[in-house]
């Protein structure tokens, strides 16, 4: 048998789920008043430890390989998040049609991180959990007559649940030729990534030369 001790430093009562990767068996334990959850007498194997603390925190998981006789301690910190949800609308021609399965990307304004992407449901509704901060939201929808896109700026405060609808408009296509990169001629066989960034929202779109 193996023994594993799992520890967190956040509120008590958080449920931990330890899942055996081979057999799929789940072991559930709640953290005590000091934020500690302990799993005893586990068989050897590969496990996944997950925590789903509910609204206000980001879910997390980690892989745990167990060998006989081990005594392992894992520290998992919970990250507070805010919730953003809303609808994506196609406002072409002054309309307000919902955009089913539109792609919505939230890009942090103070980071080069690619951000978080979610897909709206069949009614055009989306929901996402994000850490606090300021984001540029970029939505994209492939309509029958072309691509629609929209931008919005979202500022999230701690423990906030914000509603943010995004309205789409027809897009324009930009074409051109890159002749030089840092004073070097770009040959026909080299691929170059072109990045367009909206200064107001931080949302970005990329394309590669062919």
ROBADO-443355 format. One record per residue: residue in three letters; x, y, z of N, C-alpha, C in turn. Coordinates in steps of 0.02 Angstrom, whole numbers, plus 50000, padded with zeros to 5 digits. Example, Ala and Ser with C-alpha at 12.3 -4.5 7.8 and 13.67 -1.06 7.14 Angstrom:
Ala506604971650390506154977550390506604983550390 Ser506424988850354506844994750357506455000250394 
//
This chain:
Unk500424994050000500005000050000500445006250000 Unk500125011849983500465018249984500055023050026 Unk500385028250050500035033250091500175040050061 Unk499645044050054499755050750028499405055750073 Unk499745061250086499475066750125499415072750080 Unk498815075550075498685081150030498485087150071 Unk498815092750058498715098550101498575104850061 Unk498095108850085497965115450056497985120650111 Unk498025126850091498085132250140497485136850137 Unk496935134550111496345138650102495765135950144 Unk495155138750136494625137150183494475129750191 Unk494225127850249494045120950263493405119150225 Unk493275112550221492665110250188492725109450113 Unk493315111050085493415110350013493455102949996 Unk493065100449948493105093349930493695091949884 Unk494065086649900494605084249858494395077549828 Unk494555076549765494395070349731495035067349704 Unk495205061449728495795057749704495555052049661 Unk495755052149596495505047249548496065042749524 Unk495955036249527496435031449501496395031349425 Unk496945032849392496945033549319496815026849284 Unk497025021349315496935014849284496225012149293 Unk495965012449353495315009449366494745014449370 Unk494905020849375494385025949376494055026749444 Unk494285022949495493975023549561494125030349592 Unk493615033349624493685039949654493665039449730 Unk494105043349762494115044149834493995051449849 Unk493485052949889493295059849904493425061249978 Unk493745066849991493895068850060493835076450065 Unk493515078850119493475086050130494045088350175 Unk494295094350161494825097250202494545098850271 Unk494965097850323494745099350391494795106750406 Unk494725108550471494715115650489495375119150476 Unk495925115350468496565118450452496725118050378 Unk496255115650338496355115350265496735109250242 Unk496745103850282497125097850264496655092050249 Unk496795088450195496425082350179496935076750173 Unk496775070950202497245065450203496915059150174 Unk497265056050127497045049650098497505044150122 Unk497215038850152497615033350180497575027050138 Unk498125023050140498135016150116497895015550044 Unk498215019250000498055019049928498495013849894 Unk498225010549844498605005749805499085009349758 Unk499615005949738500085008849690499715010649626 Unk499985015749591499695017549527499735024949514 Unk499425027149460499405034149441498725037049459 Unk498755042849491498145046049516498115053249491 Unk497515055949490497415063049478497055066049538 Unk497355071149568497065074549625496735080949600 Unk496095081649613495735087549591495355090849647 Unk495285097449642494875101249688494395105449647 Unk493755105349667493245109349634492895113449688 Unk493185119149707492935122849764492295126849752 Unk492045126749691491425130349676491545137549655 Unk491015141349651491045148249626491495152549671 Unk491905156649639492365160849675493075158449676 Unk493185152049658493855149149655493935145349589 Unk494555144949567494695141149506494835133849523 Unk494525129349486494655122249495495385120749476 Unk495665115649508496365113849494496445106349501 Unk496955103649467497115096549474497855095449460 Unk498105089849485498805087949474498865080449471 Unk499345077949433499455070749428499925068349484 Unk499765062549513500155059749568500315052449553 Unk500955050749540501155043649535501315040949604 Unk501025035249623501125032449689501485025749685 Unk501985024849727502335018449734502255015949805 Unk502355009549815502245006549881502665009849936 Unk502315011349992502655014050050502795021450049 Unk502575024949998502715032149993502285036050043 Unk502575041650065502215046450107502295053150073 Unk501785055350036501835061349994501405066950021 Unk501665072950014501285078950033501245083549973 Unk500635085749957500525090349902500175096549928 Unk500465102349913500155108749932499805111649871 Unk499165112849876498775115649821498435122049844 Unk498625127649815498315134049833497725135449788 Unk497205138349816496615140149778496685147249752 Unk496485148249690496515154849659495815157749654 Unk495725163749683495075166949680494955169449609 Unk494345168749585494165170849517493505174649518 Unk493385178049464492745181349452492405178049392 Unk491765178849386491375175749332491145181049284 Unk491245179749219490975184049167490515179849123 Unk489925182249111489495178749063489075183849025 Unk488765181448972488365185848930488195182348865 Unk487945186248818487755183648752488175186948698 Unk488275183248644488595185948584488055187148532 Unk488025193348507487515195248458487825197248392 Unk487505195548338487685197948271487265204148257 Unk487585210048259487225216348251487255219048180 Unk487415214748132487445216848062486785220048041 Unk486835225848009486235229247984485775231748039 Unk486045232848099485645235248154485235229848188 Unk485355223548171484985218048201485255216048269 Unk484965210948298485185208448364485075200848366 Unk485355197248318485285190048315485825186848357 Unk485645181848397486135178348438486605174148394 Unk487235173748414487745170248374487915163548408 Unk487595158048386487735151648418488445149248405 Unk488755146448457489425143348454489965148348432 Unk489855154748447490375159748433490965158548479 Unk491555160148455492165159448495492305166048530 Unk492435165748596492575171748635493245170848670 Unk493705175548658494365175348689494455181248735 Unk494695179948797494845185148844495605185648851 Unk495875191448833496595192548833496775197448888 Unk497205195548937497395200148991497795206048963 Unk497595212148983497895218148955498625219048976 Unk498815216349035499485217449061499945211449049 Unk499775207249000500165201148989500165199348915 Unk500675195748894500705193148826500405186148821 Unk500105183848876499785177348877499235177048824 Unk499145171148794498645170448742497935171248768 Unk497845170648833497185171648861496775165248865 Unk496135166248879495665160648889495135160848835 Unk495015155048804494525154548749493945150148772 Unk493335152648760492735148648774492295148848712 Unk491845143948706491375143548650490675144548677 Unk490305149148647489615150348667489195144148651 Unk488635143448686488195137748674487735139148615 Unk487245134848605486795135448547486375141748549 Unk486295144848607485905150948612486345157248611 Unk487005156348600487455161948599487705164148667 Unk487555160248720487755162048788488435159048804 Unk488855162848840489505160348861489585161848936 Unk490035158248968490215159449037490935157449047 Unk491315161449086492025159949096492235162449164 Unk492705158849196493005160949259493695163749245 Unk493845169749272494475173049260494735175949326 Unk495395176349332495685179749389495565187249381 Unk495605190849436495455198049434495945201749389 Unk495695206949356496115210849311495715213949255 Unk496065216749207495745220049149495885215949087 Unk495365214549048495415210248990495125213548928 Unk495405211648872495085213148808494725206948784 Unk494085207648769493685202048745493605202548670 Unk493765197148636493705196848563493265190948545 Unk492715192248510492245187048490492255186348414 Unk492175180148390492195178748318491645173648301 Unk491315174948245490765170648225490755170048149 Unk490745163848123490735162748051490005162348028 Unk489775167848000489095168047973489115165547901 Unk488525164247873488495161747804488775166647754 Unk488725173147769488945178247721489625181147739 Unk489975178147787490635180647804490755180347879 Unk491345182647899491545182347969491315188648005 Unk491035187748065490845193348108491315193348168 Unk491475199348193491925199848251491725205848292 Unk491895205548357491745211048402492245211348459 Unk492325217348488492805218548542492445221848601 Unk492715220548660492465223748721493015223748773 Unk493015228748817493485229048872493125227148936 Unk493435222748976493125220149037493605221049096 Unk493375224449148493775225249209493435221249265 Unk493805216749296493535212349347493825213949416 Unk493375214849464493565215949533493495209349571 Unk493795208849631493755202649670493035200449682 Unk492905194049673492255190949687491685193949646 Unk491835196649588491315199849548491005194949499 Unk490365195649488490015191949435489755197149386 Unk490095197549328489955202849280489595200149219 Unk489105203849196488755202249134489035206649078 Unk489255203449024489555207148968489325204248902 Unk488855207548869488655205548802489155208248751 Unk489255204548696489725206648644489345206948578 Unk489425212448543489065213548480489555213148421 Unk489365209248372489795207848315489595211948254 Unk490095213448213489995217148151490395213648096 Unk490215214848032490605211947978491335214047982 Unk491785209647962492495211147965492755213047896 Unk493325216447896493665218147834494295213947828 Unk494495212447768495095208347757495675212947740 Unk496255211547772496865215347760497365210847723 Unk497585213247666498075209547626498705213747615 Unk499265210547611499875214147597500465209447590 Unk501055212247578501665208347570502195211047617 Unk502515206547654503065208447698503715207847659 Unk504065213347652504685213347613505305212547657 Unk505285215447718505875215247761505665213947833 Unk506065210147869505995209147941506675210747972 Unk506705216248011507335218448041507885219147989 Unk507715222547934508185224247881508415218247840 Unk508085212547848508255206647808507695205247759 Unk507865203547699507375201747649507045195147669 Unk506385194947665506025188847680505955184747617 Unk506235178647617506185174647557505495171347552 Unk505355168647495504685165947481504515159947524 Unk505015156447551504885150347588504835151447663 Unk504905157547686504895158847758504205161347779 Unk503945158347833503285160347858503375165547913 Unk502995170947909503025176347958502335177347989 Unk502325178048055501695179148090501565186648095 Unk500975188748074500765195748079500235196248133 Unk500335200748180499885201348238499565208248238 Unk498905208548241498525214748245498245215248316 Unk498385220848350498155221848418497725228048423 Unk497135227348453496705233048465496945236648527 Unk497145243148521497445246748576496955247848633 Unk496315248248618495815249648670495685243748715 Unk495675237748686495485231848725496045226848735 Unk496585227448695497125222648700497005216248663 Unk496405215348634496245209348597496675209048533 Unk496875203048514497335202248458497105196948410 Unk497305197748348497175192748296497825191548259 Unk497965185348239498585183648206498455180248140 Unk498935181048094498915177648031499625176148009 Unk499715170647973500385168847948500415169847873 Unk500995172447851501095173047779501175166247748 Unk501015165747684501095159347649501545160147589 
//
